[in-house]
Amino acid sequence: MVSFQDRVKGVLLSTALGDAMGATIEKLSYQEIKEQYGRVESLETKWYKADIPEEKRLGRMRGSGIITDDTLMTNALIQVYLTKKRHLDAYDMGDEFIKEIAYKKQYIPEFGKEAMIIDRLFYPEKNIFIRHVLANCEPREGGIGNMVNCGAAMYISPIGIVNAGNPKAAYDEAILFAIGHQSSYGLEAAGVLAACVAKAFEPNITIDEIIENAIFFAKDGTKEAIKDLTTAAKELRTKNADMDEVIQVLQKKMEKYSPMKDDVHRKFEKLGIPSNHYTPSRLFSIEELPMALAFIVLNDGDFYTSIYDGINSGRDTDSIGVMIGVILGAMQGVGVIKNEDIKLLEETNKTNFTLLAEEFAEVAEMIIKEDLALNQKRNGLFDSE
């Protein structure tokens, strides 16, 4: 039996693992990764931009276990729970979460120095500051007008943890919180991933049950994308397809819901050209979540193989790695992660993920016990009937 604390550690350390491993090849296509690396299966991988001038890589460095904003934002959300010690909503996004990302210096591994997390964030995540601080928006309207992407889903796993075993509550809280950051299918992905993490905490849970749970809660394009890609993954697993065929089939299926394909870069030549990429739609889905679930199905939940396949598929490799990791980390616990990987992640990033997980597990357990006590009181309303 995997303990609650070990599952929490599994989620947090899997976040860092998938993030750091995928970060070295982020935005490369499957074919580019294959040509340059063959296949990435190590935290020690050299970043493909490591040799270009520092100013062109904006002073950043990746590789050898260095994490990115996916992990930094996850840790920031954990700090909000450690402070508030209760469930969260959009008002906490516009209050305590802003303090964590924009007003508290910490070590930023990509910079190799202390800075604010917001100094590292991409524009859709910086939009949290613009909307809640500069525009002083109603917190539940913070996500309106933002670029629709996976930015909320990539750090949402702590909400699954504080609602462990209750995927409906995890979905609801993720939506209530992340609505201050994202909208449309970007918001939907955050709710579904949180529900998957919560479901993965259940004892003796199966991969099929986690996928059924994701499909149950997902809406519109997100639901259809998950159904299509996980169904295809089952067929590919049955026929023992090679990676070339797997990527061809899954990415072709995904085009219906995210038609950008390998053209993920924002370039001068694209300015002024109309597009529905990153705009709200009931028919679209972010790519990362359905792809992550597909690779979990393809490998029947094998931890490292699922992450390896996910990051080597190309495009948003770090976030795909994170989403695979948090589900399987919750399901299988920290024991599935190699000790040498944990050691490298903690040393490289100057972060004691293990200690942070232990502190968070204690608070999460307290919140869950309060929920159970409240439910007992509610059940008591009907005892006299």
TAFEN-V652279 format. One record per pair of residues at least 4 apart in sequence whose C-alpha atoms are under 8 Angstrom apart, sorted by sequence separation. I is the first residue (numbers start at 1). GAP is how many residues later the second one is. D is the distance in Angstrom with one decimal. If there is no record, write none. Layout:
i: [I I]
gap: [GAP GAP]
d: [D D]
This chain:
i: [2 3 4 5 6 7 8 9 10 11 12 13 14 15 16 17 18 19 20 22 28 29 30 31 32 33 34 41 46 52 53 54 55 57 62 67 68 69 70 71 72 73 74 75 76 77 78 79 80 81 88 89 90 91 92 93 94 95 96 97 98 99 100 108 109 115 116 117 121 122 123 124 125 126 127 128 129 130 131 132 133 137 138 150 151 152 153 156 157 158 159 160 163 166 167 168 169 170 171 172 173 174 175 176 178 179 182 183 184 185 186 187 188 189 190 191 192 193 194 195 196 197 198 201 205 206 207 208 209 210 211 212 213 214 218 219 220 221 222 223 224 225 226 227 228 229 230 231 232 233 234 235 236 237 241 242 243 244 245 246 247 248 249 250 251 252 254 255 260 266 267 286 287 288 289 290 291 292 293 294 295 296 297 302 303 304 305 306 307 308 309 310 313 316 317 318 319 320 321 322 323 324 325 326 327 328 329 332 337 338 339 340 341 342 343 344 345 346 347 352 353 354 355 356 357 358 359 360 361 362 363 364 365 366 367 368 369 370 371 372 373 374 375 376 377 378 379 380 2 28 33 34 40 52 54 61 62 67 80 81 92 93 98 99 107 108 121 128 129 130 131 132 137 182 183 200 205 218 219 236 241 254 255 296 301 311 312 328 329 337 346 33 54 81 107 108 131 132 163 164 199 217 255 296 299 311 345 346 81 107 108 118 132 160 163 216 299 310 311 329 346 25 49 106 107 108 118 162 179 215 298 105 106 108 178 214 311 105 106 132 160 200 236 251 296 310 311 50 105 106 131 159 160 199 215 295 310 50 80 104 105 108 175 178 214 215 295 103 104 175 233 307 308 47 102 128 159 196 199 295 307 310 47 101 102 128 159 175 196 295 46 47 80 101 102 174 175 46 80 100 101 174 196 232 233 260 307 45 46 156 173 195 196 232 259 292 306 307 21 44 45 127 171 172 195 211 258 291 21 43 44 77 80 171 174 21 24 43 44 76 79 170 171 193 229 21 24 25 43 124 171 192 195 303 20 24 25 124 171 21 23 24 76 124 170 171 229 76 124 170 192 228 229 303 17 125 152 169 192 257 258 303 102 124 167 168 257 258 301 73 167 170 225 256 257 258 288 292 296 152 166 167 189 225 257 258 291 292 295 98 152 167 188 257 98 151 167 188 288 289 292 293 166 167 225 288 292 149 153 160 164 165 166 189 254 303 94 148 152 153 156 160 164 165 188 289 143 146 147 148 151 152 159 160 163 164 165 288 140 143 146 148 149 150 153 154 157 158 160 161 162 164 165 185 221 142 143 144 146 148 149 153 156 157 160 161 164 165 185 24 94 141 142 143 144 145 148 152 153 156 160 164 23 24 94 140 141 142 143 144 150 23 140 142 143 150 153 157 161 68 139 153 250 20 21 67 68 20 23 66 67 20 21 23 66 73 20 23 72 94 20 93 167 171 20 17 19 20 61 62 69 91 19 61 90 91 168 17 60 61 90 16 19 59 60 61 69 264 19 59 69 128 128 262 127 15 16 15 125 225 230 221 222 229 233 237 220 221 222 229 232 233 236 237 220 221 222 226 230 234 220 221 222 226 229 230 233 234 225 226 229 233 243 247 226 230 222 226 230 87 77 77 74 78 70 74 77 73 74 211 74 70 71 74 89 93 70 88 89 92 93 87 90 91 94 89 90 93 88 89 90 93 88 89 90 91 207 208 90 207 207 207 185 184 185 189 193 183 184 185 189 184 185 186 185 186 189 185 205 200 200 149 197 201 202 148 193 197 200 201 147 148 196 200 147 148 197 197 150 149 150 11 8 154 154 150 154 157 7 4 1 162 161 162 164 162 163 162 30 29 27 27 109 109 108 109 107 107 70 70 70 41 40 40 40 39 82 34 82 85 33 65 66 81 85 64 65 87 33 82 86 30 66 67 78 81 85 30 31 65 66 29 30 64 65 29 30 25 28 29 27 28 26 27 18 22 25 26 27 21 22 26 27 26 25 26 18 23 22 23 22 21 22 19 20 22 43 19 22 18 19 21 18 18 19 18 19 17 18 17 18 15 16 18 15 18 14 15 17 15 14 15 14 11 12 11 14 10 11 13 11 12 10 11 10 11 9 10 8 13 7 8 10 11 7 10 11 14 7 9 10 13 17 7 8 9 10 7 8 10 6 7 10 6 17 6 13 16 2 3 2 13 12 13 9 9 12 9 8 9 8 5 8 5 8 5 4 5]
gap: [4 4 4 4 4 4 4 4 4 4 4 4 4 4 4 4 4 4 4 4 4 4 4 4 4 4 4 4 4 4 4 4 4 4 4 4 4 4 4 4 4 4 4 4 4 4 4 4 4 4 4 4 4 4 4 4 4 4 4 4 4 4 4 4 4 4 4 4 4 4 4 4 4 4 4 4 4 4 4 4 4 4 4 4 4 4 4 4 4 4 4 4 4 4 4 4 4 4 4 4 4 4 4 4 4 4 4 4 4 4 4 4 4 4 4 4 4 4 4 4 4 4 4 4 4 4 4 4 4 4 4 4 4 4 4 4 4 4 4 4 4 4 4 4 4 4 4 4 4 4 4 4 4 4 4 4 4 4 4 4 4 4 4 4 4 4 4 4 4 4 4 4 4 4 4 4 4 4 4 4 4 4 4 4 4 4 4 4 4 4 4 4 4 4 4 4 4 4 4 4 4 4 4 4 4 4 4 4 4 4 4 4 4 4 4 4 4 4 4 4 4 4 4 4 4 4 4 4 4 4 4 4 4 4 4 4 4 4 4 4 4 4 4 4 4 4 4 4 5 5 5 5 5 5 5 5 5 5 5 5 5 5 5 5 5 5 5 5 5 5 5 5 5 5 5 5 5 5 5 5 5 5 5 5 5 5 5 5 5 5 5 6 6 6 6 6 6 6 6 6 6 6 6 6 6 6 6 6 7 7 7 7 7 7 7 7 7 7 7 7 7 8 8 8 8 8 8 8 8 8 8 9 9 9 9 9 9 10 10 10 10 10 10 10 10 10 10 11 11 11 11 11 11 11 11 11 11 12 12 12 12 12 12 12 12 12 12 13 13 13 13 13 13 14 14 14 14 14 14 14 14 14 15 15 15 15 15 15 15 15 16 16 16 16 16 16 16 17 17 17 17 17 17 17 17 17 17 18 18 18 18 18 18 18 18 18 18 18 19 19 19 19 19 19 19 19 19 19 20 20 20 20 20 20 20 21 21 21 21 21 21 21 21 21 21 22 22 22 22 22 22 22 22 22 23 23 23 23 23 24 24 24 24 24 24 24 24 25 25 25 25 25 25 25 26 26 26 26 26 26 26 26 27 27 27 27 27 27 27 28 28 28 28 28 28 28 28 28 28 29 29 29 29 29 29 29 29 29 29 30 30 30 30 30 31 31 31 31 31 31 31 31 32 32 32 32 32 33 33 33 33 33 33 33 33 33 34 34 34 34 34 34 34 34 34 34 35 35 35 35 35 35 35 35 35 35 35 35 36 36 36 36 36 36 36 36 36 36 36 36 36 36 36 36 36 37 37 37 37 37 37 37 37 37 37 37 37 37 37 38 38 38 38 38 38 38 38 38 38 38 38 38 39 39 39 39 39 39 39 39 39 40 40 40 40 40 40 40 40 41 41 41 41 42 42 42 42 43 43 43 43 44 44 44 44 44 45 45 45 45 46 46 46 46 47 48 48 48 48 48 48 48 49 49 49 49 49 50 50 50 50 51 51 51 51 51 51 51 52 52 52 52 53 53 54 55 55 56 56 60 60 61 61 61 61 61 62 62 62 62 62 62 62 62 63 63 63 63 63 63 64 64 64 64 64 64 64 64 65 65 65 65 66 66 67 67 68 68 68 75 78 79 80 80 81 81 81 82 82 82 83 84 84 84 84 84 85 85 85 85 85 86 86 86 86 87 87 87 88 88 88 88 89 89 89 89 89 89 90 90 93 94 95 96 96 96 96 97 97 97 97 98 99 99 100 100 100 101 126 127 128 129 129 129 129 130 130 130 130 130 131 131 131 131 132 132 133 134 136 137 138 146 153 165 168 169 169 169 194 197 202 202 203 203 204 205 205 206 217 233 237 238 239 240 241 241 242 243 248 249 252 267 268 271 272 273 277 278 278 278 279 279 279 279 279 280 280 280 281 281 281 282 282 282 282 282 282 283 283 283 283 284 284 284 284 285 285 286 286 286 287 287 288 288 289 289 289 289 289 290 290 290 290 291 292 292 293 294 295 295 296 297 297 298 298 298 298 299 299 300 300 300 301 302 302 303 303 304 304 305 305 306 306 306 307 307 308 308 308 310 311 311 312 314 314 315 315 316 316 316 317 317 318 318 319 319 320 320 321 321 322 322 322 322 323 323 323 323 324 324 324 324 324 325 325 325 325 326 326 326 327 327 327 328 328 329 329 329 330 330 331 340 341 341 344 345 345 348 349 349 350 352 352 353 353 356 357 357]
d: [6.4 6.3 6.3 6.2 6.0 6.3 6.4 5.9 5.8 6.2 6.6 6.1 5.9 6.0 5.9 6.0 5.9 5.8 7.1 6.1 5.8 6.2 6.2 6.1 6.0 5.5 4.3 8.0 7.0 6.8 6.8 6.2 5.8 7.7 5.3 6.3 6.5 5.7 6.3 6.1 6.2 6.2 6.4 6.3 6.5 6.6 6.2 6.2 6.0 5.1 6.0 6.8 6.4 6.2 5.4 4.9 5.9 6.6 6.5 6.4 5.7 5.0 5.6 6.0 6.8 6.8 7.5 6.6 5.8 6.2 6.1 7.5 7.9 6.7 5.9 6.0 5.3 4.9 4.8 4.8 7.8 6.6 6.7 6.1 7.4 6.3 7.8 7.3 6.6 6.4 6.4 5.9 6.8 6.4 6.0 6.2 6.0 6.0 6.3 6.2 6.0 5.7 5.7 7.8 6.0 6.2 5.9 4.8 6.3 6.0 6.7 6.6 6.3 6.0 6.2 6.3 6.2 6.3 6.2 6.1 6.1 6.7 7.6 7.7 6.6 6.5 6.3 6.1 6.0 6.3 6.3 6.0 6.5 6.0 5.9 5.0 6.6 5.9 6.2 6.2 6.0 6.0 5.9 6.0 6.2 6.1 6.3 6.6 6.2 6.1 6.2 6.4 6.0 6.5 6.1 6.3 6.1 6.2 6.0 6.1 5.8 6.0 6.2 6.2 6.4 7.8 5.9 4.4 6.4 7.0 7.2 7.7 6.2 6.0 6.2 6.0 6.3 6.4 6.3 6.0 6.2 5.9 6.3 5.9 6.5 6.0 6.0 6.0 6.2 6.1 6.2 7.7 7.2 6.4 6.1 6.2 6.2 6.3 6.0 6.1 6.6 6.3 5.5 6.0 6.3 5.8 5.1 6.5 7.1 6.6 6.2 6.1 6.1 6.2 6.1 5.8 6.0 5.6 7.0 6.3 6.0 6.3 6.3 6.1 5.9 6.4 6.7 6.0 5.9 6.3 6.3 6.2 6.1 6.2 6.3 6.3 6.2 6.2 6.2 6.3 6.4 6.3 6.1 6.2 6.9 7.8 7.1 7.9 6.8 6.2 6.5 6.0 7.1 7.1 5.1 7.8 7.5 7.7 8.0 6.6 6.2 6.4 7.4 6.5 7.2 5.8 6.0 7.9 6.7 6.0 6.2 5.4 6.2 5.1 7.6 6.4 7.4 4.6 8.0 5.3 6.3 7.4 7.3 4.9 6.8 8.0 7.1 7.7 6.4 7.2 5.0 7.0 7.3 7.6 5.5 5.7 5.7 7.7 6.2 7.7 7.7 7.9 6.6 7.2 6.8 4.5 7.9 5.5 7.9 4.1 6.2 7.9 6.6 7.3 5.2 7.9 5.8 6.9 6.6 7.6 6.5 7.0 7.1 4.9 6.3 7.8 6.3 7.7 6.4 5.4 7.7 6.0 5.6 7.1 6.4 7.8 6.4 4.9 6.3 6.5 5.2 6.6 6.6 7.5 5.4 5.9 5.6 6.6 4.6 7.4 5.6 6.0 7.9 6.3 6.7 5.4 5.9 7.4 8.0 5.9 7.3 7.8 6.5 7.2 7.8 6.7 7.8 6.5 7.9 7.2 7.7 8.0 7.8 7.7 5.7 6.9 7.0 6.0 7.4 6.7 5.3 7.6 5.6 6.3 6.3 7.8 6.2 7.0 7.8 6.1 7.5 5.2 6.1 4.8 5.3 6.2 5.4 5.1 6.1 7.8 5.4 4.9 6.8 7.5 7.6 7.0 6.1 5.6 7.0 6.9 7.7 7.5 6.1 7.1 7.7 6.3 7.0 6.7 7.9 6.2 6.1 7.0 7.9 6.8 7.0 7.8 7.7 7.3 7.8 6.8 4.1 6.6 7.6 4.3 6.4 6.7 6.8 5.3 6.5 6.8 7.5 7.1 6.0 7.5 6.1 5.1 6.5 6.5 5.1 6.2 7.9 5.8 7.7 7.4 6.7 4.2 6.4 5.8 5.8 7.6 7.7 6.4 5.7 7.9 5.5 5.0 6.5 6.7 7.8 5.1 6.3 6.9 7.4 6.3 7.7 6.6 6.1 7.8 5.9 6.6 6.1 7.9 7.5 7.1 7.3 6.5 4.3 6.2 6.8 7.5 4.2 6.4 7.9 7.6 5.3 6.5 7.0 5.5 6.7 6.8 7.7 6.8 7.8 6.8 7.6 6.3 7.1 7.3 7.8 7.5 6.5 7.7 7.0 7.7 6.6 7.8 5.0 7.2 6.6 6.9 6.1 6.9 5.9 5.5 6.6 5.1 5.2 7.8 7.2 7.8 7.4 5.2 6.7 7.1 6.8 7.1 7.6 6.5 6.9 7.4 6.1 4.4 4.2 5.3 7.2 6.7 7.7 7.6 7.8 6.5 7.4 6.8 6.0 6.0 5.8 6.7 7.5 7.6 7.6 5.5 6.4 7.0 7.9 5.5 5.8 7.6 7.2 7.8 7.4 6.8 8.0 7.9 5.7 7.5 6.5 6.6 4.9 7.9 7.3 7.1 5.1 3.9 7.3 5.5 4.9 5.9 5.6 5.4 6.6 5.9 5.2 6.9 4.1 4.1 6.9 7.8 5.2 5.8 7.6 6.1 4.4 7.4 6.8 5.5 7.4 5.8 6.0 5.5 4.0 6.0 7.2 7.3 5.2 7.4 5.3 7.7 6.6 6.4 7.9 7.6 5.5 8.0 7.4 7.8 7.5 6.6 6.8 7.0 7.9 5.9 7.1 7.8 6.7 7.3 6.5 7.8 5.1 7.1 7.0 5.9 5.2 7.4 7.9 7.6 4.5 7.5 5.8 6.9 7.9 6.0 7.7 5.4 6.5 4.9 5.4 7.3 7.8 8.0 4.9 6.6 5.4 6.1 6.6 8.0 5.2 8.0 6.9 7.1 6.8 6.3 6.3 7.3 5.7 6.6 7.5 7.6 5.7 6.1 7.4 6.7 7.4 5.9 7.7 6.3 5.4 5.2 5.6 4.3 6.7 6.9 7.8 7.0 6.9 7.2 6.0 4.7 4.7 7.8 6.6 6.4 7.8 5.3 7.4 4.7 8.0 4.6 6.1 6.0 6.1 8.0 5.6 5.0 8.0 6.4 7.3 6.4 7.7 7.7 7.9 7.8 7.5 7.9 7.7 6.3 8.0 4.3 7.0 5.6 6.8 7.3 7.3 5.6 6.9 7.1 6.6 6.4 5.8 6.8 7.9 7.3 7.5 7.5 5.8 7.6 7.2 4.9 4.3 6.1 7.7 4.0 6.6 7.8 6.2 7.7 6.3 7.7 7.6 7.8 4.9 6.8 6.8 6.5 7.0 5.2 6.9 7.7 7.4 7.1 6.3 7.0 7.2 7.0 6.6 7.4 5.4 6.4 6.8 6.6 7.4 6.2 7.4 6.2 6.7 5.6 7.6 4.6 7.6 5.1 5.5 5.6 5.4 5.7 6.5 4.6 6.3 6.4 6.3 8.0 6.3 6.3 7.2 7.5 6.9 5.9 6.9 7.9 6.8 6.7 7.2 7.8 7.8 4.7 6.8 7.2 7.7 6.6 6.7 6.4 7.7 6.0 6.9 7.7 7.5 5.4 7.7 7.9 7.7 7.4 7.9 6.9 7.6 5.9 6.9 7.8 6.5 6.5 7.8 7.8 6.6 6.3 6.7 6.3 7.1 7.7 7.9 7.7 5.3 7.5 7.0 6.5 6.0 6.2 6.3 7.0 6.7 7.5 7.0 4.9 8.0 6.2 6.1 7.2 4.4 7.4 7.5 4.4 7.5 7.9 5.5 5.5 6.5 5.5 6.9 4.2 6.6 5.2 7.4 5.9 5.7 7.5 7.9 5.5 7.0 5.0 6.7 6.2 7.8 6.6 4.7 4.9 3.9 6.8 7.5 8.0 6.8 7.9 7.3 4.4 6.1 6.0 6.3 7.6 7.4 7.6 6.0 4.0 5.4 7.8 4.5 7.4 7.9 7.8 7.3 7.6 4.8 6.0 6.7 7.6 7.6 5.9 4.7 5.9 5.7 6.8 7.2 4.5 5.9 7.3 7.2 7.9 7.7 7.9 7.9 4.6 4.1 5.3 7.8 5.7 7.8 7.3 6.3 6.4 7.3 7.5 4.7 4.5 7.6 7.6 6.8 6.8 3.8 8.0 7.5 6.8 7.2 5.5 7.5 4.1 7.8 7.8 5.1 6.2 7.6 5.4 7.2 7.5 7.1 7.1 7.1 7.8 6.3 6.4 6.8 7.6 7.7 6.2 6.5 5.1 6.0 7.2 7.7 7.5 7.9 6.4 6.1 5.6 7.4 8.0]
